[in-house]
Structures are given as C-alpha cells and as structure tokens.
Amino acid sequence: MFAQASWLFLLLAALLIAIPASGTRYQANWESLDARPLPTWYDEAKFGIFVHWGVFSVPGFESEWFWWHWQGQNPPDPKCVQYMLDNYPPGFSYPDFAPQFHAQFFDPDDWADIFEASGAKYVVLTAKHHEGFTTWPSSYSWNWNSVDTGPHRDLVGDLAAAVRNRSLHYGLYNSLYEWFNPLYLADKNNNFTTQNFVLKKLLPELYDMVLSYKPELIWSDGDWEAPDTYWNSTEFLAWLYNDSPVKDVIVTNDRWGAGCYCKHGGYYNCADKYTPGELPKHKWEKCQSVDTQSWGYRRTMKLSELMDLPSIVQDLVQTVAMGGNYLLNVGPTPDGMIPPVFEERLRDIGAWLGVNGEAIYSSKPWRLQTENATVPVWYTSNSKYSSVYAVFMTKPTVYTFHLSEPITVESTTVTLLGNAEPLRWAPLHPRGLILLLPELPPTPAQAWILKLDGVK
C-alpha cells in the first residue's frame, strides 16, 4: 500500500511540474534550479535559531549521533558502550528510548517567546534526524514518530503555530538518509542502483511534510553517501519551486547529494560551522551551536564547553560582515525544556540586537569587510539608512579611534549606536578619519558599533 501511495505522490508531482503556469518554470536540473533567485526574506533575516530535538535527546550522551556511535560505526565508541552498560539493562535497544521522550513540559509559546526575545527572525526545527524518528505524525514512519510514541503530540505543528504567531519564519530540518532503515540499507547494499527507500519513504514523506506544514525553509542533510540522482533531488526541488504551496517563499540549502554542497541548491551551508576566508560570491549560512560539543542536548555538558555571549556576538558579526546568515543551535531536554543557560544566551543576544540591530538586519557587506584599526573592526552597510557600520569587539585603551578606510565628506556624521549624540571627528588623508570616543557603555556582549553616515 505504501508503495502504491508513493507512486501516486510522484505521479502527481510529475503532472504538476508539467502543467504550464505563468512566470518562470524551473526544470529538474541544477543549471535551472541554481538560477532561481533567493526569496528576499532570508537575506534580510540574518539571524535564526536551530533546534535539534528528538529521541537522541533522551540518552543525552555525547551527541545526537549517539545511536550511530553506539551501534553503527565499527568499532563502536567505547564510551557509548560503557554508558549503556552502566545505565540500562541488557537488551535495551535504541527504540526503547522513544517512550521516554515525554516532552511533558514542552510549551511552544514559551519557546517562541524565547526565540522572539533573541532577535532571531527564523526558526529551524528537526523534523527528522538521521535516526529516522519524525517529530510529526508521518504516515511513512509508523510507530517511529512523536504522535505514535513518546510525546503523543505533533511537535512540528505545535511549534509552527507558536512561531508564526510571532511573525517569525519557520523552517524544518530533514535528513535524507536514515542510519538503520532497512530500505535504505538495501539500496546502499545495491550501490544505490535501486531507489526503494527514496520512492517508498523519503519522497512521499517530504511531499507530505511540505503540504502539511508549509515550511519557508528546508534544511536538508544526510545526503553525502549517495548522489543527488539517487535522492531524486532535482525533481523534488522543481516541484518545490514551481508548484508547492510555498513556491514563492521557500528557501533551501545545498545538501542534496554527494558533491552538491557549496555548489548547488539555494544558499550554501558548505561544512558545519563553515567560515569562509574571503567574501563569498553566493549567499551562505553559518550554522553554529551554543554547545560546542554537540547539536543535541547533553546531560554532561559543562560551562567551559559552551560559547559565551561575546564569542557568539563576534561570530554573528563576522558572519554577517561576510554576507552570511547565522543559525545558532540549542538542544532542548527530552522533557521539553530549553536549558536556562541556553535561554540566557538567546535573551542576551536579543538585548544586544535591540540596540545594534540596524547594523545586522537587512545589511549588506561593505566594500571592505574588516580592517585592523585602533582595534580590529568589522564593517556592514545598510541602504535603508544609507549608513556604514564599524563593529569593534575590543575595548580601546584610548579615547581616540582611527578608521583607515572610510572616505569622508564635510557632511559625514558619526554616532555610537545606542547614543544619538554625534561624535567629534576629523578627516585623515587620503582617506580615513580619527574620532573621539565617548565613555563606552558596559555591555555583556563586549561589542560596540559606530554608525557612519555620508561616507564612501
């Protein structure tokens, strides 16, 4: 029955792609798909929250890759093996964790309040990680989803409503492969010359997810073991861009098959925590985690392993100055709480953005991204304000501040964001300026921004 349903899904998708429509029609090839302009909301948003949540949150040990490290890789990770021996009875299997994924304290409105307070403009939740468990009632993941077992509720849908009520954009993370799915393992054993997993599980589930929740972003992952032709990625994206209910707003990343990342798709993630050495020519995103050791919740995380606020703000600023978006991850507990230390980080970022957001949101890279001025400086620009912004994250030891690159005119004005009082300045030749800093206000983020109007 599933096979028949999946074929009907694919036939419907193919028919929809073939129906003429006004406007650009994207073909199921990378040359056509890569030419699609990125919806403007994404570049304007700049900052989003990533949420890794699933059955892996229950063991909460090492990382969201726990199941693979315990029973997938050869040899298994001895720390994971010992963890199971010490804490669970013989014969306990990974699926036995699912009923313990209670999410009993999960309040989507509380989460959405925290995300809104962080200053983020979009949220991306794991709809399905590599373990294959869906956080929504997928009919293609029987008894391995959050309605059939564990929380017995639609986590994707509940959070969608709360996030959208706060005018935030909503995206979903979806892993293409599943570590232990028998259909996938059979295809893999056939060197991906068969597509039973793709046609009976992956694609029908993806279509259903899009039609059910209408995400504005799909964060694809788990693609690297097989080429995009196995995943039928171009056919799915052509439907997504041409005929899906989110065709005008949907944003996708670059993980659609081996060799695709940093080359094909919507924006580029490239590698996790990717940091380019020079200004990229293509829109990109840096995904980063507050917990530097894991994307999912860890019971054993230590304060020294977490990014502090100045490190996060510096990472955000440098990413935006280089034309990227910044997607910051938190891992909730299996009972549905965002750990207080994560909440504190998010609210503190929001407090900093409340003062300095005009240098971040809707900004563009300036002609120069950084310079070693009196202290290191990163630049952004914003056409809405006709302004250039100089961000510095080291407090100068003197009150005079040199900037070597801006070209001033007589009407140039300089202010410190958060203080409308113009600063005194004088031009340098052939370019640059020297200005007199006020007493810098204390900020936990350890980052201040000069706003320069009327400079080139």
C-alpha positions as CSV (number, residue, x, y, z in Angstrom):
1,M,0.0,0.0,0.0
2,F,2.8,2.4,0.9
3,A,4.5,1.6,-2.5
4,Q,1.3,2.5,-4.3
5,A,0.8,5.7,-2.4
6,S,4.3,6.8,-3.0
7,W,4.0,6.2,-6.7
8,L,0.8,8.3,-6.7
9,F,2.7,11.1,-5.0
10,L,5.4,11.0,-7.6
11,L,2.9,10.9,-10.4
12,L,1.0,13.8,-9.1
13,A,4.3,15.8,-8.6
14,A,5.3,15.0,-12.2
15,L,2.0,16.1,-13.5
16,L,2.1,19.3,-11.6
17,I,5.6,20.1,-12.9
18,A,4.3,19.5,-16.5
19,I,1.4,21.9,-16.1
20,P,2.1,25.3,-17.8
21,A,2.0,28.3,-15.5
22,S,2.8,31.9,-15.7
23,G,6.2,33.1,-14.7
24,T,9.5,31.2,-14.6
25,R,9.3,27.4,-14.6
26,Y,12.3,25.6,-13.2
27,Q,13.5,22.5,-14.8
28,A,14.7,19.4,-12.9
29,N,18.4,20.1,-13.5
30,W,20.9,22.1,-11.5
31,E,21.5,24.8,-14.1
32,S,17.9,25.8,-14.0
33,L,17.4,25.3,-10.2
34,D,20.5,27.2,-9.3
35,A,19.3,30.2,-11.3
36,R,16.3,30.7,-9.0
37,P,16.6,34.0,-7.0
38,L,16.7,33.5,-3.3
39,P,13.5,34.9,-1.7
40,T,14.4,38.2,-0.1
41,W,13.2,37.5,3.4
42,Y,16.1,35.1,4.0
43,D,18.9,37.6,3.4
44,E,17.1,40.3,5.3
45,A,16.6,38.0,8.3
46,K,20.3,37.4,9.1
47,F,19.8,35.5,12.3
48,G,18.0,32.3,13.1
49,I,17.6,29.6,15.7
50,F,18.4,26.0,15.1
51,V,16.7,23.4,17.3
52,H,18.0,19.8,17.5
53,W,15.4,17.7,19.3
54,G,14.5,14.0,19.0
55,V,14.9,10.6,20.6
56,F,18.6,11.3,20.8
57,S,17.8,13.9,23.5
58,V,16.8,11.0,25.8
59,P,20.2,9.3,26.3
60,G,21.6,12.9,26.1
61,F,25.1,11.4,25.9
62,E,28.0,12.6,23.6
63,S,25.8,14.0,20.8
64,E,22.8,13.5,18.5
65,W,24.9,10.8,16.8
66,F,24.7,8.6,19.9
67,W,22.9,5.7,18.2
68,W,25.4,5.5,15.3
69,H,28.4,5.8,17.7
70,W,26.9,3.0,19.9
71,Q,25.7,0.5,17.2
72,G,26.5,1.8,13.8
73,Q,30.2,2.5,13.5
74,N,32.8,-0.2,13.6
75,P,34.3,-0.4,16.1
76,P,31.7,1.2,18.4
77,D,32.6,4.1,20.6
78,P,33.7,2.5,23.9
79,K,32.3,5.5,25.9
80,C,28.8,4.9,24.4
81,V,29.0,1.2,25.0
82,Q,30.0,1.7,28.6
83,Y,27.3,4.3,29.1
84,M,24.7,1.8,28.1
85,L,26.2,-1.0,30.3
86,D,26.3,1.3,33.3
87,N,22.8,2.8,33.0
88,Y,20.5,0.4,31.1
89,P,19.5,-3.3,31.4
90,P,20.8,-5.9,29.0
91,G,18.9,-6.0,25.7
92,F,17.8,-2.3,25.9
93,S,17.6,-1.1,22.3
94,Y,17.7,2.5,21.0
95,P,14.0,2.4,20.0
96,D,13.3,1.8,23.7
97,F,14.4,5.4,24.3
98,A,11.4,6.7,22.3
99,P,8.7,6.1,25.0
100,Q,10.9,8.2,27.4
101,F,10.8,11.1,25.0
102,H,7.9,12.6,27.0
103,A,8.2,16.3,26.2
104,Q,5.8,16.8,29.1
105,F,7.0,20.3,29.8
106,F,7.1,21.4,26.2
107,D,5.3,24.8,25.8
108,P,5.6,26.0,22.3
109,D,4.6,29.5,23.3
110,D,7.4,29.7,25.9
111,W,9.9,28.5,23.2
112,A,8.6,31.1,20.7
113,D,8.8,33.8,23.3
114,I,12.5,33.0,23.9
115,F,13.2,32.8,20.1
116,E,11.5,36.2,19.6
117,A,13.4,37.7,22.5
118,S,16.7,36.5,21.0
119,G,16.1,38.8,18.0
120,A,16.1,35.8,15.6
121,K,13.9,36.1,12.5
122,Y,13.6,32.5,11.7
123,V,13.5,29.1,13.5
124,V,14.5,25.7,12.1
125,L,13.3,22.6,14.0
126,T,14.5,19.0,13.3
127,A,11.5,17.3,11.7
128,K,13.7,14.1,11.2
129,H,17.3,13.5,12.1
130,H,19.4,10.6,10.9
131,E,17.8,8.3,13.4
132,G,14.6,8.4,11.2
133,F,12.2,9.5,14.1
134,T,9.9,12.2,12.9
135,T,8.7,14.9,15.3
136,W,5.4,15.0,13.4
137,P,2.8,12.3,12.6
138,S,4.3,10.9,9.4
139,S,2.3,8.1,8.0
140,Y,5.5,6.8,6.4
141,S,7.2,6.5,9.8
142,W,4.7,4.2,11.6
143,N,5.3,3.9,15.3
144,W,8.5,5.9,14.9
145,N,7.1,9.4,15.2
146,S,6.1,11.8,18.0
147,V,2.4,11.1,17.9
148,D,2.5,7.2,17.9
149,T,5.1,7.1,20.7
150,G,6.8,9.4,23.2
151,P,5.2,12.8,23.5
152,H,2.0,11.7,21.6
153,R,1.7,15.1,20.0
154,D,2.7,16.9,16.8
155,L,5.8,18.8,17.9
156,V,6.4,20.3,14.4
157,G,2.8,21.6,14.1
158,D,2.6,22.9,17.7
159,L,5.8,24.9,17.3
160,A,4.8,26.1,13.9
161,A,1.7,27.8,15.2
162,A,3.6,29.5,18.1
163,V,6.5,30.7,15.9
164,R,4.2,32.1,13.2
165,N,2.0,33.9,15.8
166,R,5.2,36.0,16.5
167,S,5.8,36.7,12.8
168,L,8.9,34.6,12.7
169,H,9.7,32.4,9.6
170,Y,9.5,28.7,10.2
171,G,11.8,26.1,8.7
172,L,12.3,22.3,9.0
173,Y,15.5,20.2,9.1
174,N,15.1,16.9,7.3
175,S,17.8,14.2,7.0
176,L,17.7,12.4,3.6
177,Y,19.2,9.2,4.9
178,E,18.3,7.1,7.9
179,W,21.1,5.1,9.5
180,F,19.2,1.9,10.1
181,N,16.2,2.0,7.8
182,P,16.1,-1.5,6.0
183,L,15.0,0.1,2.7
184,Y,17.9,2.5,2.8
185,L,20.4,-0.2,3.8
186,A,19.2,-2.4,0.9
187,D,19.6,0.4,-1.6
188,K,23.1,1.1,-0.2
189,N,24.0,-2.6,-0.5
190,N,23.0,-2.3,-4.1
191,N,25.4,0.6,-4.6
192,F,22.3,2.9,-4.9
193,T,21.2,1.3,-8.2
194,T,17.8,0.8,-6.6
195,Q,15.6,3.5,-5.0
196,N,13.1,1.7,-2.8
197,F,13.9,4.0,0.2
198,V,13.5,7.1,-1.9
199,L,10.3,6.2,-3.7
200,K,8.5,4.4,-0.8
201,K,9.7,6.5,2.2
202,L,11.8,9.7,1.6
203,L,9.9,11.5,-1.2
204,P,6.4,10.8,-0.1
205,E,7.3,11.9,3.3
206,L,8.9,15.1,2.0
207,Y,5.9,16.0,-0.1
208,D,3.6,15.3,2.8
209,M,5.8,17.4,5.2
210,V,5.7,20.4,2.8
211,L,1.9,20.1,2.1
212,S,1.1,19.7,5.8
213,Y,3.3,22.4,7.4
214,K,4.3,24.8,4.5
215,P,7.8,25.5,5.8
216,E,9.5,28.5,4.4
217,L,12.9,26.8,4.7
218,I,14.0,23.2,4.2
219,W,17.4,22.5,5.8
220,S,18.4,19.3,4.1
221,D,21.1,17.0,5.5
222,G,22.3,13.4,5.4
223,D,22.9,13.4,1.7
224,W,26.6,12.6,1.4
225,E,26.5,8.8,0.9
226,A,24.7,8.9,-2.4
227,P,24.5,11.2,-5.5
228,D,21.6,13.6,-6.0
229,T,20.3,11.3,-8.7
230,Y,19.6,8.6,-6.1
231,W,17.7,11.1,-3.9
232,N,15.8,12.5,-6.9
233,S,16.7,15.9,-5.5
234,T,16.3,17.9,-8.7
235,E,12.8,16.5,-9.3
236,F,11.7,17.4,-5.8
237,L,13.2,20.9,-5.9
238,A,11.5,21.6,-9.3
239,W,8.1,20.7,-7.7
240,L,9.0,22.8,-4.6
241,Y,9.9,25.9,-6.6
242,N,7.2,25.6,-9.3
243,D,4.1,24.1,-7.7
244,S,4.3,23.6,-4.0
245,P,2.2,25.9,-1.7
246,V,5.4,27.6,-0.6
247,K,7.0,28.0,-4.1
248,D,7.3,31.8,-3.7
249,V,8.9,31.9,-0.3
250,I,10.7,28.6,0.2
251,V,14.4,28.7,0.8
252,T,16.7,25.6,0.7
253,N,20.3,24.8,1.4
254,D,22.9,22.9,-0.5
255,R,22.8,19.3,0.9
256,W,21.0,17.4,-1.8
257,G,23.6,14.7,-2.7
258,A,27.2,13.9,-2.7
259,G,29.2,16.7,-4.2
260,C,26.4,19.2,-4.0
261,Y,27.4,21.2,-1.0
262,C,28.9,24.7,-1.7
263,K,27.9,24.1,-5.4
264,H,24.2,23.5,-5.8
265,G,20.9,24.4,-4.1
266,G,19.6,27.7,-2.6
267,Y,22.0,29.2,-0.1
268,Y,25.2,27.4,0.8
269,N,26.0,25.8,4.2
270,C,29.1,24.0,2.9
271,A,30.5,22.3,6.0
272,D,29.1,22.6,9.5
273,K,30.4,25.8,11.2
274,Y,31.8,26.9,7.9
275,T,33.8,30.2,7.9
276,P,35.0,31.5,4.5
277,G,38.4,33.1,4.1
278,E,37.1,35.8,1.8
279,L,33.8,37.3,0.8
280,P,31.7,34.5,-1.0
281,K,30.0,35.2,-4.2
282,H,27.0,33.2,-3.2
283,K,24.6,33.6,-0.3
284,W,25.7,31.4,2.6
285,E,24.8,30.5,6.2
286,K,26.9,29.5,9.1
287,C,25.3,27.0,11.5
288,Q,26.8,27.1,15.0
289,S,25.9,25.5,18.3
290,V,26.0,27.1,21.7
291,D,27.2,23.7,23.0
292,T,30.5,23.3,21.1
293,Q,30.5,19.5,21.6
294,S,27.0,18.7,20.3
295,W,23.9,19.9,18.5
296,G,21.6,17.8,20.6
297,Y,21.1,18.0,24.4
298,R,23.9,16.5,26.5
299,R,23.5,15.7,30.2
300,T,27.2,16.0,30.7
301,M,27.8,19.4,29.1
302,K,30.0,21.8,31.1
303,L,30.0,25.6,31.2
304,S,33.5,25.6,29.7
305,E,32.2,23.8,26.6
306,L,29.6,26.4,25.8
307,M,30.1,29.5,23.8
308,D,29.9,32.6,25.9
309,L,28.0,35.7,24.8
310,P,31.0,37.7,23.4
311,S,32.0,34.7,21.3
312,I,28.5,34.3,19.8
313,V,28.2,38.0,19.0
314,Q,31.6,38.1,17.4
315,D,30.7,35.0,15.3
316,L,27.4,36.6,14.3
317,V,29.0,39.9,13.3
318,Q,31.8,38.3,11.3
319,T,29.4,36.1,9.5
320,V,27.1,39.0,8.6
321,A,30.0,41.1,7.5
322,M,31.0,38.3,5.1
323,G,27.4,38.2,3.7
324,G,26.2,35.2,5.6
325,N,23.3,34.3,7.8
326,Y,23.9,33.0,11.3
327,L,21.9,30.0,12.5
328,L,22.5,29.3,16.2
329,N,21.6,26.0,17.7
330,V,20.2,25.0,21.0
331,G,19.4,21.4,22.2
332,P,16.3,21.1,24.4
333,T,15.9,18.4,27.0
334,P,13.8,15.3,26.4
335,D,11.1,16.7,28.7
336,G,10.8,19.8,26.5
337,M,12.8,22.5,28.3
338,I,15.3,24.8,26.8
339,P,18.2,24.7,29.4
340,P,18.4,28.0,31.3
341,V,21.9,28.7,30.2
342,F,20.8,28.5,26.5
343,E,17.8,30.7,27.2
344,E,20.2,33.2,28.9
345,R,22.4,33.3,25.8
346,L,19.5,33.8,23.5
347,R,17.9,36.6,25.5
348,D,21.3,38.4,25.9
349,I,21.8,38.3,22.1
350,G,18.4,39.8,21.7
351,A,19.3,42.6,24.2
352,W,22.4,43.4,22.1
353,L,20.5,43.3,18.9
354,G,17.8,45.6,20.4
355,V,20.4,48.3,20.4
356,N,22.5,47.3,17.4
357,G,20.2,45.5,15.1
358,E,20.2,48.1,12.3
359,A,23.8,47.1,11.6
360,I,22.7,43.4,11.2
361,Y,19.2,43.0,9.8
362,S,18.9,43.7,6.0
363,S,22.5,44.7,5.9
364,K,25.0,44.1,3.1
365,P,28.7,43.5,3.1
366,W,30.6,46.8,2.6
367,R,33.4,47.2,0.1
368,L,35.8,46.2,2.8
369,Q,34.8,43.5,5.4
370,T,37.4,44.1,8.1
371,E,40.5,46.2,9.0
372,N,42.9,46.5,11.8
373,A,42.1,50.0,13.1
374,T,42.7,51.2,16.6
375,V,41.3,47.7,17.4
376,P,40.0,45.2,14.8
377,V,36.9,46.3,13.1
378,W,34.2,44.6,11.0
379,Y,32.1,46.5,8.6
380,T,28.5,46.2,7.4
381,S,26.3,48.6,5.4
382,N,22.6,49.2,5.2
383,S,21.0,51.0,2.3
384,K,17.8,51.7,4.3
385,Y,19.8,54.1,6.4
386,S,22.5,54.9,3.9
387,S,24.9,54.0,6.6
388,V,28.1,52.1,7.1
389,Y,28.7,50.4,10.4
390,A,32.1,49.7,12.1
391,V,31.8,47.0,14.7
392,F,34.6,46.5,17.3
393,M,34.8,43.9,20.0
394,T,37.8,45.0,21.9
395,K,37.5,48.0,24.2
396,P,40.2,50.6,23.2
397,T,42.6,51.7,25.8
398,V,42.5,55.3,24.4
399,Y,39.6,57.6,23.5
400,T,40.9,58.4,20.0
401,F,39.8,55.9,17.4
402,H,41.3,55.6,13.9
403,L,39.5,54.1,10.9
404,S,41.6,53.9,7.8
405,E,39.2,53.0,5.1
406,P,36.0,55.2,5.1
407,I,36.2,58.2,2.7
408,T,34.5,61.2,4.4
409,V,32.8,64.3,3.2
410,E,32.1,67.5,5.1
411,S,28.6,66.3,6.0
412,T,29.7,63.0,7.4
413,T,28.3,62.2,10.8
414,V,29.4,59.5,13.3
415,T,27.4,58.2,16.2
416,L,27.7,55.2,18.6
417,L,24.6,53.0,18.3
418,G,22.5,53.5,21.4
419,N,23.6,57.1,21.7
420,A,22.3,59.7,19.2
421,E,24.8,62.3,20.2
422,P,27.2,63.0,17.2
423,L,30.8,62.2,17.8
424,R,33.6,64.7,17.1
425,W,35.8,63.6,14.2
426,A,38.5,64.8,11.8
427,P,39.4,63.5,8.3
428,L,42.6,61.7,7.5
429,H,44.3,61.9,4.1
430,P,44.0,60.4,1.6
431,R,41.1,58.6,3.4
432,G,40.0,57.6,6.9
433,L,39.1,59.5,9.9
434,I,40.0,59.9,13.6
435,L,37.2,60.3,16.1
436,L,36.8,60.9,19.8
437,L,35.0,58.0,21.6
438,P,32.7,58.7,24.4
439,E,32.8,56.5,27.6
440,L,31.6,53.2,26.2
441,P,28.5,51.8,27.9
442,P,29.0,48.4,29.6
443,T,27.6,45.5,27.6
444,P,27.9,41.8,28.4
445,A,28.4,41.2,24.6
446,Q,31.6,43.3,24.6
447,A,30.7,44.7,21.2
448,W,30.0,48.3,20.1
449,I,29.1,49.8,16.8
450,L,29.9,53.1,15.2
451,K,27.4,54.4,12.6
452,L,28.9,56.4,9.8
453,D,26.6,58.4,7.6
454,G,27.8,60.1,4.5
455,V,30.9,58.0,3.9
456,K,32.1,56.0,0.8
